[in-house]
Amino acid sequence: MKDLRFKVDGESCSRCRLCVDDCPNRVLTQRDGACPEVVAGREDLCFGCQHCFAICPSGSLSIFGLDPAGSEIRDPAGFPSPEAMGRLIRNRRSVRKYERENVPAEVIDGILADLQYVPTAQNKRYLKFTVVDDYRVMDGLRERIVSLAEKALAGGLDSRFVAGVVKYMRRDGVDVLFRGAPHLMLVSAHEGQVSAAQDVSLALAYFELLAASRGLGTCWCGFLGVFERAVPGVREALGLGATDAFYSVYFGPPAVRYARAPQRLGTSAIARLA
Ligand SMILES: Cc1cc2nc3c(=O)[nH]c(=O)nc-3n(C[C@H](O)[C@H](O)[C@H](O)COP(=O)(O)O)c2cc1C
Protein backbone atom coordinates (compact mmCIF):
# COMPACT_ATOMS: atom_id res chain seq x y z
CA MET A 1 0.00 0.00 0.00
CA LYS A 2 1.32 3.47 -0.91
CA ASP A 3 2.32 5.76 1.96
CA LEU A 4 0.85 9.09 0.89
CA ARG A 5 2.16 10.94 3.95
CA PHE A 6 -1.12 12.89 3.89
CA LYS A 7 -1.35 15.52 6.65
CA VAL A 8 -3.73 18.38 7.34
CA ASP A 9 -3.16 21.27 9.72
CA GLY A 10 -6.40 21.16 11.73
CA GLU A 11 -6.01 24.77 12.88
CA SER A 12 -5.82 26.44 9.50
CA CYS A 13 -7.99 23.95 7.49
CA SER A 14 -11.37 25.58 6.79
CA ARG A 15 -13.05 22.20 6.06
CA CYS A 16 -14.03 23.60 2.64
CA ARG A 17 -13.90 20.14 0.99
CA LEU A 18 -12.23 21.51 -2.18
CA CYS A 19 -9.49 18.87 -1.92
CA VAL A 20 -11.98 16.04 -1.46
CA ASP A 21 -14.11 17.15 -4.39
CA ASP A 22 -11.17 17.67 -6.78
CA CYS A 23 -9.52 14.28 -6.28
CA PRO A 24 -9.96 12.44 -9.61
CA ASN A 25 -9.95 9.02 -7.95
CA ARG A 26 -11.93 9.84 -4.81
CA VAL A 27 -9.03 8.96 -2.56
CA LEU A 28 -10.12 11.53 0.06
CA THR A 29 -13.13 11.82 2.29
CA GLN A 30 -14.34 14.21 4.97
CA ARG A 31 -16.69 13.62 7.86
CA ASP A 32 -18.95 16.44 9.06
CA GLY A 33 -16.89 19.15 10.71
CA ALA A 34 -13.68 17.14 10.45
CA CYS A 35 -10.55 17.61 8.34
CA PRO A 36 -10.15 15.64 5.09
CA GLU A 37 -8.51 12.23 5.33
CA VAL A 38 -7.49 9.36 3.06
CA VAL A 39 -10.13 6.66 2.55
CA ALA A 40 -8.62 3.50 3.99
CA GLY A 41 -7.85 1.07 1.18
CA ARG A 42 -7.84 3.68 -1.62
CA GLU A 43 -4.22 4.82 -1.16
CA ASP A 44 -2.99 2.95 -4.23
CA LEU A 45 -5.47 4.81 -6.44
CA CYS A 46 -3.60 8.06 -5.85
CA PHE A 47 -1.52 8.81 -8.94
CA GLY A 48 0.24 11.77 -7.45
CA CYS A 49 -1.43 14.64 -9.33
CA GLN A 50 -1.29 16.77 -6.15
CA HIS A 51 -4.58 18.47 -7.00
CA CYS A 52 -5.56 18.26 -3.31
CA PHE A 53 -2.33 20.04 -2.40
CA ALA A 54 -2.62 22.61 -5.19
CA ILE A 55 -6.27 23.54 -4.59
CA CYS A 56 -6.07 24.11 -0.81
CA PRO A 57 -6.60 27.90 -0.39
CA SER A 58 -4.97 28.03 3.05
CA GLY A 59 -2.01 25.75 2.31
CA SER A 60 -3.11 23.49 5.15
CA LEU A 61 -2.56 20.20 3.37
CA SER A 62 0.60 18.22 2.79
CA ILE A 63 1.04 15.06 0.73
CA PHE A 64 4.25 13.12 0.01
CA GLY A 65 5.89 15.25 2.72
CA LEU A 66 5.63 18.41 0.60
CA ASP A 67 5.56 21.86 2.20
CA PRO A 68 2.97 24.18 0.56
CA ALA A 69 5.28 27.11 1.29
CA GLY A 70 7.68 25.68 -1.30
CA SER A 71 5.14 26.00 -4.14
CA GLU A 72 4.79 28.81 -6.65
CA ILE A 73 1.58 30.74 -5.97
CA ARG A 74 -0.65 30.59 -9.03
CA ASP A 75 -1.17 34.10 -10.37
CA PRO A 76 -3.04 34.31 -13.69
CA ALA A 77 -1.99 37.96 -13.99
CA GLY A 78 1.45 36.65 -14.92
CA PHE A 79 0.18 34.33 -17.68
CA PRO A 80 0.65 35.23 -21.36
CA SER A 81 -2.50 36.81 -22.73
CA PRO A 82 -4.54 34.87 -25.34
CA GLU A 83 -3.23 37.34 -27.91
CA ALA A 84 0.38 36.72 -26.85
CA MET A 85 -0.10 32.94 -26.99
CA GLY A 86 -1.67 33.19 -30.44
CA ARG A 87 1.13 35.47 -31.69
CA LEU A 88 3.75 33.01 -30.44
CA ILE A 89 2.05 30.04 -32.11
CA ARG A 90 1.50 31.87 -35.41
CA ASN A 91 5.04 33.26 -35.52
CA ARG A 92 7.13 30.34 -34.30
CA ARG A 93 8.87 28.89 -37.37
CA SER A 94 10.80 25.80 -38.29
CA VAL A 95 14.23 27.38 -38.35
CA ARG A 96 16.81 25.86 -40.70
CA LYS A 97 19.67 28.36 -40.33
CA TYR A 98 21.57 28.79 -37.08
CA GLU A 99 24.40 30.76 -35.55
CA ARG A 100 27.36 28.55 -34.72
CA GLU A 101 27.26 29.35 -31.02
CA ASN A 102 25.94 27.79 -27.85
CA VAL A 103 22.77 28.88 -26.12
CA PRO A 104 23.78 29.87 -22.55
CA ALA A 105 23.57 26.90 -20.18
CA GLU A 106 21.18 28.75 -17.85
CA VAL A 107 18.69 29.22 -20.70
CA ILE A 108 18.70 25.49 -21.49
CA ASP A 109 18.48 24.66 -17.77
CA GLY A 110 15.51 27.02 -17.40
CA ILE A 111 13.68 25.26 -20.21
CA LEU A 112 14.48 21.85 -18.73
CA ALA A 113 13.12 22.99 -15.37
CA ASP A 114 9.84 24.10 -16.98
CA LEU A 115 9.63 20.82 -18.90
CA GLN A 116 9.28 18.96 -15.60
CA TYR A 117 5.73 20.34 -15.57
CA VAL A 118 4.72 18.82 -18.90
CA PRO A 119 1.72 16.54 -18.36
CA THR A 120 1.97 12.83 -19.10
CA ALA A 121 -0.88 10.36 -19.55
CA GLN A 122 -0.41 8.62 -16.23
CA ASN A 123 1.33 11.46 -14.42
CA LYS A 124 4.58 9.49 -14.35
CA ARG A 125 7.98 11.11 -14.65
CA TYR A 126 9.32 8.48 -17.02
CA LEU A 127 10.32 10.70 -19.93
CA LYS A 128 14.02 11.13 -20.61
CA PHE A 129 15.29 14.47 -21.95
CA THR A 130 18.58 13.99 -23.78
CA VAL A 131 20.24 17.29 -24.60
CA VAL A 132 23.18 18.13 -26.80
CA ASP A 133 24.25 21.39 -25.22
CA ASP A 134 27.47 22.13 -27.09
CA TYR A 135 27.83 22.65 -30.83
CA ARG A 136 31.09 20.65 -30.83
CA VAL A 137 29.22 17.63 -29.46
CA MET A 138 26.61 18.23 -32.16
CA ASP A 139 29.41 18.23 -34.77
CA GLY A 140 30.54 14.86 -33.43
CA LEU A 141 27.04 13.41 -33.45
CA ARG A 142 26.40 14.62 -36.99
CA GLU A 143 29.67 13.11 -38.21
CA ARG A 144 28.98 9.82 -36.42
CA ILE A 145 25.51 9.49 -37.92
CA VAL A 146 26.67 10.30 -41.45
CA SER A 147 29.60 7.85 -41.11
CA LEU A 148 27.24 5.13 -39.90
CA ALA A 149 24.98 5.84 -42.87
CA GLU A 150 27.91 5.67 -45.29
CA LYS A 151 28.95 2.35 -43.79
CA ALA A 152 25.41 1.01 -44.08
CA LEU A 153 25.13 2.18 -47.71
CA ALA A 154 28.50 0.60 -48.54
CA GLY A 155 27.20 -2.58 -46.94
CA GLY A 156 24.15 -2.65 -49.19
CA LEU A 157 21.53 -0.49 -47.42
CA ASP A 158 18.90 0.24 -50.04
CA SER A 159 17.50 3.66 -49.08
CA ARG A 160 17.25 6.47 -51.59
CA PHE A 161 16.37 8.83 -48.76
CA VAL A 162 19.46 8.07 -46.67
CA ALA A 163 21.68 8.05 -49.78
CA GLY A 164 20.28 11.43 -50.84
CA VAL A 165 20.82 13.04 -47.44
CA VAL A 166 24.39 11.71 -47.24
CA LYS A 167 25.12 13.04 -50.73
CA TYR A 168 23.82 16.51 -49.82
CA MET A 169 25.88 16.53 -46.66
CA ARG A 170 29.17 15.18 -48.06
CA ARG A 171 29.15 16.50 -51.62
CA ASP A 172 27.35 19.81 -51.11
CA GLY A 173 28.20 20.43 -47.46
CA VAL A 174 24.52 21.05 -46.69
CA ASP A 175 23.44 19.69 -43.31
CA VAL A 176 19.90 18.64 -44.20
CA LEU A 177 19.78 16.44 -41.11
CA PHE A 178 20.29 19.06 -38.39
CA ARG A 179 20.57 22.25 -40.49
CA GLY A 180 23.70 23.31 -38.64
CA ALA A 181 21.83 23.64 -35.35
CA PRO A 182 24.12 23.76 -32.32
CA HIS A 183 21.77 21.79 -30.07
CA LEU A 184 19.40 18.85 -29.97
CA MET A 185 16.57 18.04 -27.57
CA LEU A 186 15.64 14.38 -27.78
CA VAL A 187 12.75 13.07 -25.70
CA SER A 188 12.37 9.34 -25.18
CA ALA A 189 10.17 6.93 -23.28
CA HIS A 190 10.02 3.20 -22.76
CA GLU A 191 7.75 2.01 -25.53
CA GLY A 192 5.73 -0.20 -23.18
CA GLN A 193 4.36 2.82 -21.33
CA VAL A 194 0.80 3.82 -22.08
CA SER A 195 0.79 6.81 -24.47
CA ALA A 196 4.60 6.89 -24.81
CA ALA A 197 4.48 8.44 -28.29
CA GLN A 198 1.91 11.05 -27.23
CA ASP A 199 3.86 11.96 -24.10
CA VAL A 200 7.07 12.38 -26.13
CA SER A 201 5.41 14.58 -28.76
CA LEU A 202 3.62 16.66 -26.17
CA ALA A 203 6.87 17.35 -24.30
CA LEU A 204 8.51 18.48 -27.53
CA ALA A 205 5.55 20.68 -28.44
CA TYR A 206 5.90 22.41 -25.07
CA PHE A 207 9.66 22.58 -25.61
CA GLU A 208 9.20 24.30 -28.94
CA LEU A 209 7.04 27.03 -27.42
CA LEU A 210 9.32 27.46 -24.39
CA ALA A 211 12.27 27.85 -26.76
CA ALA A 212 10.40 30.26 -29.07
CA SER A 213 9.41 32.41 -26.10
CA ARG A 214 13.15 32.79 -25.38
CA GLY A 215 13.92 33.86 -28.96
CA LEU A 216 15.41 30.50 -29.98
CA GLY A 217 14.88 28.75 -33.28
CA THR A 218 13.70 25.13 -33.37
CA CYS A 219 12.84 22.47 -35.92
CA TRP A 220 11.36 19.00 -35.44
CA CYS A 221 13.75 16.38 -36.77
CA GLY A 222 11.74 13.71 -38.54
CA PHE A 223 14.84 12.87 -40.61
CA LEU A 224 16.60 11.53 -37.52
CA GLY A 225 13.81 9.00 -36.99
CA VAL A 226 14.15 7.83 -40.60
CA PHE A 227 17.91 7.42 -40.12
CA GLU A 228 17.44 5.58 -36.84
CA ARG A 229 15.08 3.08 -38.45
CA ALA A 230 17.31 2.51 -41.50
CA VAL A 231 20.87 2.76 -40.22
CA PRO A 232 22.35 0.32 -37.68
CA GLY A 233 24.13 2.02 -34.79
CA VAL A 234 22.20 5.33 -34.82
CA ARG A 235 19.94 4.25 -31.94
CA GLU A 236 23.01 3.47 -29.83
CA ALA A 237 24.71 6.74 -30.84
CA LEU A 238 21.66 8.55 -29.44
CA GLY A 239 21.92 6.66 -26.14
CA LEU A 240 18.54 4.99 -26.64
CA GLY A 241 17.40 1.61 -25.36
CA ALA A 242 16.30 -1.06 -27.85
CA THR A 243 12.58 -0.25 -27.70
CA ASP A 244 12.46 3.36 -26.49
CA ALA A 245 10.06 5.62 -28.39
CA PHE A 246 11.67 8.95 -29.25
CA TYR A 247 11.46 12.14 -31.25
CA SER A 248 13.75 15.14 -31.40
CA VAL A 249 13.89 18.85 -32.12
CA TYR A 250 17.09 20.68 -32.99
CA PHE A 251 17.46 24.24 -31.76
CA GLY A 252 19.73 27.23 -31.28
CA PRO A 253 20.15 30.94 -31.93
CA PRO A 254 18.45 31.58 -35.28
CA ALA A 255 20.53 33.03 -38.12
CA VAL A 256 17.39 34.04 -39.97
CA ARG A 257 14.51 36.37 -39.03
CA TYR A 258 11.00 36.13 -40.40
CA ALA A 259 9.27 39.44 -41.03
CA ARG A 260 5.75 38.04 -41.04
CA ALA A 261 3.69 34.96 -40.37
CA PRO A 262 2.79 32.76 -43.32
CA GLN A 263 -0.86 32.46 -44.32
CA ARG A 264 -1.92 28.85 -44.14
CA LEU A 265 -3.32 27.67 -47.44
CA GLY A 266 -6.39 25.67 -46.68
CA THR A 267 -7.52 24.99 -43.16
CA SER A 268 -7.63 21.86 -41.08
CA ALA A 269 -11.09 20.37 -40.86
CA ILE A 270 -13.16 21.43 -37.89
CA ALA A 271 -16.03 19.13 -37.06
CA ARG A 272 -18.64 19.64 -34.38
CA LEU A 273 -20.69 16.81 -32.96
CA ALA A 274 -24.25 17.76 -32.21
C1 LIG B 1 6.67 15.84 -36.58
C2 LIG B 1 7.43 16.80 -37.44
C3 LIG B 1 8.58 16.39 -38.08
C4 LIG B 1 9.31 17.28 -38.88
N1 LIG B 1 10.49 16.87 -39.46
C5 LIG B 1 11.23 17.76 -40.17
C6 LIG B 1 12.52 17.40 -40.67
O1 LIG B 1 13.01 16.28 -40.48
N2 LIG B 1 13.22 18.32 -41.37
C7 LIG B 1 12.73 19.58 -41.60
O2 LIG B 1 13.41 20.37 -42.23
N3 LIG B 1 11.50 19.97 -41.10
C8 LIG B 1 10.77 19.09 -40.39
N4 LIG B 1 9.55 19.49 -39.85
C9 LIG B 1 9.09 20.87 -40.03
C10 LIG B 1 7.88 20.99 -40.97
O3 LIG B 1 8.29 20.81 -42.29
C11 LIG B 1 7.28 22.37 -40.73
O4 LIG B 1 6.70 22.39 -39.44
C12 LIG B 1 6.20 22.76 -41.73
O5 LIG B 1 6.74 22.85 -43.00
C13 LIG B 1 5.55 24.10 -41.39
O6 LIG B 1 6.51 25.12 -41.26
P1 LIG B 1 6.58 25.99 -39.92
O7 LIG B 1 6.93 25.00 -38.82
O8 LIG B 1 7.65 27.00 -40.11
O9 LIG B 1 5.23 26.60 -39.69
C14 LIG B 1 8.83 18.61 -39.07
C15 LIG B 1 7.66 19.01 -38.40
C16 LIG B 1 6.98 18.14 -37.60
C17 LIG B 1 5.73 18.62 -36.89
The ligand as a MOL file (V3000), in Angstrom:
LIG
                    3D

  0  0  0     0  0            999 V3000
M  V30 BEGIN CTAB
M  V30 COUNTS 31 33 0 0 0
M  V30 BEGIN ATOM
M  V30 1 C 6.6670 15.8440 -36.5760 0
M  V30 2 C 7.4280 16.8040 -37.4420 0
M  V30 3 C 8.5840 16.3850 -38.0840 0
M  V30 4 C 9.3140 17.2850 -38.8830 0
M  V30 5 N 10.4950 16.8700 -39.4560 0
M  V30 6 C 11.2290 17.7570 -40.1650 0
M  V30 7 C 12.5190 17.4000 -40.6670 0
M  V30 8 O 13.0080 16.2810 -40.4840 0
M  V30 9 N 13.2220 18.3240 -41.3670 0
M  V30 10 C 12.7330 19.5770 -41.5960 0
M  V30 11 O 13.4080 20.3670 -42.2330 0
M  V30 12 N 11.5040 19.9670 -41.1050 0
M  V30 13 C 10.7670 19.0950 -40.3930 0
M  V30 14 N 9.5510 19.4880 -39.8510 0
M  V30 15 C 9.0940 20.8670 -40.0340 0
M  V30 16 C 7.8790 20.9900 -40.9700 0
M  V30 17 O 8.2890 20.8140 -42.2860 0
M  V30 18 C 7.2780 22.3670 -40.7270 0
M  V30 19 O 6.6960 22.3930 -39.4430 0
M  V30 20 C 6.1990 22.7620 -41.7340 0
M  V30 21 O 6.7420 22.8490 -43.0040 0
M  V30 22 C 5.5490 24.1020 -41.3880 0
M  V30 23 O 6.5110 25.1220 -41.2640 0
M  V30 24 P 6.5840 25.9870 -39.9190 0
M  V30 25 O 6.9280 25.0050 -38.8190 0
M  V30 26 O 7.6500 27.0010 -40.1150 0
M  V30 27 O 5.2330 26.5970 -39.6900 0
M  V30 28 C 8.8350 18.6070 -39.0660 0
M  V30 29 C 7.6580 19.0120 -38.3980 0
M  V30 30 C 6.9760 18.1390 -37.6040 0
M  V30 31 C 5.7290 18.6210 -36.8920 0
M  V30 END ATOM
M  V30 BEGIN BOND
M  V30 1 1 1 2
M  V30 2 1 2 3
M  V30 3 2 2 30
M  V30 4 2 3 4
M  V30 5 1 4 5
M  V30 6 1 4 28
M  V30 7 2 5 6
M  V30 8 1 6 7
M  V30 9 1 6 13
M  V30 10 2 7 8
M  V30 11 1 7 9
M  V30 12 1 9 10
M  V30 13 2 10 11
M  V30 14 1 10 12
M  V30 15 2 12 13
M  V30 16 1 13 14
M  V30 17 1 14 15
M  V30 18 1 14 28
M  V30 19 1 15 16
M  V30 20 1 16 17
M  V30 21 1 16 18
M  V30 22 1 18 19
M  V30 23 1 18 20
M  V30 24 1 20 21
M  V30 25 1 20 22
M  V30 26 1 22 23
M  V30 27 1 23 24
M  V30 28 2 24 25
M  V30 29 1 24 26
M  V30 30 1 24 27
M  V30 31 2 28 29
M  V30 32 1 29 30
M  V30 33 1 30 31
M  V30 END BOND
M  V30 END CTAB
M  END
